[in-house]
Amino acid sequence: MEEHASPTLTLGPVTFDLTMVLVSFITIFVIFLLVFWASRRMELKPKGKQNVLEYVYELTINFTKGNLGDEDAKRYSLFFFTVFTFLLVANNLGLMTKIETAEGHNLWTSPTANMAYDFGLATIAIVFCHVEGIRRKGFKGYLKAFVTPWAMTPMHILEEVTNLASLALRLYGNIYAGEVLVSLLLQLSQQSALAYPIAFLLNVLWTAFSVFISCLQGYVFVMLVSMYLSNKIGDEHG
C-alpha cells in the first residue's frame, strides 16, 4: 500500500504532525460534546442519554474492580472513564472516511493508528501508575518494593519496558491493520464496476468487525493499565 505522509509544522526543535493534532482535537471535542450533552439535566432516576453515560461510567468500574477492588476502582474511575472513552472514539475515527490532498498528504486517520502516538499514550499510563505508587506508598516504600529482592531489580526494569511496549504495540497493531485493509478495499472498489459491489460488501463487513476490535482494544488497554496500577499500589490497596 502506498504510504501518505502527514503535513507537519516545525517550531524550533519540535515538529508537529498536523494530522495527529487535528484528529486528537476532534476526538477530545466529540467526547466533550457527548458527555456535556448527556450530563445536562441529570435526574435521580436516569433515563435516555443519562442512562448511556452512566452505563459507560459503570462499565469502566466493572472492568477495573477485579484488579483494583471496589474502593480503588471507584477512586480511579474518572481516569479510566477518560481513557476508555478517548480510545472508543480515537480507535474508530479512521474508519469513518479517508481524506488526502492532491500532494498525497493524509488529513484523516485514527490517532491510535500511529505508533509514536500509541507509545505516548502508553507512557502517560505507565507514568501515572508510577506516580500513584509513589503517592500511595511514599518514595522510600515504593523504591523498596521495586528493588526487593535486589537480584530481581534488572527484571523489574525489564518488566517496565515490556509493559510499555505491550500497551503501545498491541493498540497500534490492531488499529493500523484495520485501516490498512479499509484502504485496500477502497482501492479494490476503484478497479472496475464489477469489483465495486464486492469491495463495498467486504468493506461494510470489515468496518463492522473493526469497530468491534477497536472497542475491544479500548477495553484491553484499560484492563492492562488497571492491572499495572494494582501492582504499583500493591499492599497499599490490599
N, C-alpha and C positions, 0 to 999 in steps of 0.2 A: 504494500500500500504506500502511496506517495505521502511523504511527510510534509506537513504545512507548519511553518514557523508562526509564532505569535508576534504581534507588534510589541516593541519594547520602548521604554523610556529610561534613560540613564541620567541619574542625578548624583554627581560626584562619584564615589566608589560603588554606588548601589544601582543595579539595573532592575527595573520593574517590568514584569511580564504584564502588559496591559490587559490581555485577555483574562488572566487569572484575577487581576484586580476587579475587572468588570463582573465576572461571574461570581466572585466572592461577595461583592456588594449586592448583587441581585439575590443571592442565596440569603444573606442576612436580612435584606429588605422584605423578601417574601415571608420569611419566618416571623419577622416583627409584625407585618400586616396581619398574618393569620392569627397570631397569638393575641394581638391587640383587638382584633375583631371578635375573636371567640371569648375574650375575657370581659367584654363590655356587658354591663347589667347582669352580673352573676347573681345566681339565686341559691338559697339553701338546698332546694330540690332541683338539681341540674336537669336541663333538657336541651336537645338540639346541639348547637355548636359548643356549648359549655360541656356537654357530655363527652364530645370528641376530645376536647382539650384535656379534661380530667382523666379520660381513658388513657391518653398517651402519657400523661404525667405518672399515673399509677402504674402503667406498663413499665416505665423505667425503674420504678421502685421494685417491682416484682422481678425484673431482670437481675437486679444487683443484690437483693437481700439474701440470696443464697450464699454469696461470697462475703457480704459485709454484716449481715444480721439486720434485723428490723430497724434498730436505732440509727445505725450509721447509714443505712440505705436511705432513710428519710433525711438525715443530716446532709448528705451529698446529693440529694435528689435533683436540685436545681442545676447543679453542674452536669449530671448525667442526662437530664432532660435537654439541656442546651446542646450537648454533644450529639445526642441521638437525633434531635430534630434537624440540626445542621447537616448531619450525614444523610438523613432521609431526603432532604431537598438537594443537597450538593451531588449525591451519587446519581440522581435521576435527571439532573439538569441537561446533560449532554444527549439524552435520549429524545429530547423534545424536537430539536432541529439541528441543522448544520449550516453555518454561515461562514463564507470565505470571501475575501476580496479578490479583485482581478489579479493582484500581485501574488496571490497564494497565501495570504495571511489568514490564519484561523481566528475567528472572532467569537466562537461559541463552543464550549466544551464543559464537561463536568470538571470542576476544580480538582476533584479527587482522582481524575484520570491522569494527573501529573505526579510523577514520582517525588519530586522535590517538595511539592505541596503536602503530600502524604507524610513525608518524613518530618515536615514542620508540625503537622497535627500530632503525630506520634510523639515528637519531642515535647510539645506542650503538655500532653497527657502524662508522660513519664516524669517530667519535672514537677507537675502537680502532685503526683504520688510521693515523690521525694520530699517536697516541701511539707506536705501533710504529715509524713512520717516524722520529720524533724519537729514540727509544731506539736505533735501529739506526744512524742517520746522525749523531746529535748535533744539537743545536738549530741551530747555525750551518749545518751541511751541509744540513739539511732545509730551512731557510729559504732558503738559496741556490738550491736546486733549485726551490723554489716561485716565486721571483721572477726566474728566469733563463729566457729573456731578460726584462728588466724590462717591455718593452712588452706582454708576454703575461700579466702579473700579473692584470689585470682578468678575462681569460678563464679563468685558473686558479681565481679566486674563483668565477666563474660556474659553472665545472665542478663545484665542490664542492656548490653549491646544487642543480644539476641531478642530481647523483649521489644526493643525499639524497632529493629529490623522486621520482626514478625508483624507488628502492628501496621507498619507502613507498607510493606511489600504485599501482604495479604489484601489490603484495601486497594492498593494500586493495581495489582494483577487482575482482580475481578472487574473493576470498573473500566479499566483501559481495554481489556479484552472485549467487553460488551460494546464499547464504542467502535472498536476496530471492525467487528462483524457488521454493525449497523452501516458503517461506511462502505464496506464491501458489497452489502446487499443494495445500497443506493447506487453504486457503480453498475451492478448487475442489471438493475431496472432500466438503465440508460442504454443498454446494449441493443435491444430490439423490442418491438411491440409484443412479441411472444414472451419474452423474458420478464416483461413488466408485471403481469399479474402474479407470476410465480414469486418474483422478488418481493412484491407487495405483501403477499400472504406470509412468506417467510419472515419479512420484517415485522409484521404485526405479532407473530408468534414469538420471535426473538425479543422484541421490545417488552412483551408481557413477562417473559422469563427473566429478562434483565432487570425489570422493576422488582421482581421477587428477590433476585440475587442482591440488588442494591440495598433493599430493606434488610435483608439477612445480614449483609456486611455491616450495616449500622448496628444491628443487634450484637454481632460478634465483637465489634470494636468496643462497645460499651461493656460487654461481659468481661473481656480481657482486661480492660482498664480497671474495672471493679475488683478483679482478681489481684492485679498488681497492687492496687491500693490496699487491699486487705492484707497482703504480705508486708506492706510497709508499716501500717499502723499496728500490725501483729498483735502482741499481747495486750496492747492498749485497749482494743475493742473486744478482745476475747475475754 
